[in-house]
Amino acid sequence: MGSGRYELLVASTRRTQRSSIRPDKCHVADVRYFLCEAEPNPAGRRTRIRYHLATPGPIQLTLYNAPGERICGLAGGQQSAGHHEALVADLAAGTYSVLLTAGAFRAARRLIIQA
């Protein structure tokens, strides 16, 4: 598979864009849904989290600390199908988990913030 990258055409309600997806960086349980690892990870004070939804519907993108306590919601509510991203900034150094729930789809990724 060459470089280990897949190129995915992602249709959004606003536009169609190309997104280069590394399978080792994304939780792809179903080609129609995915949650990517934060970029960059480990991160400094700022990072972004990308995800894709196959169908419109309610979602929750939530940040948890290492002991599993909810820190905050990064995105939520009704969202359109397509590519989305959330920015994370000003977190204390440590290890966090990001959980995406969209209908029956659930995926989690680890996020490391360095001082």
Buried (B, 14 or more C-beta within 10 A) or exposed (E): EEEEEBEBEBEBEEEEEEBEBEEEBBBBEEEEBBBBBBEEBEBEEEBBBBBBBBEEBEBBBBBBBEEEEEBEEBBEEEBEBBBBBBEBEEBEEEEBBBBBBBEEBBBEBEBBBEE
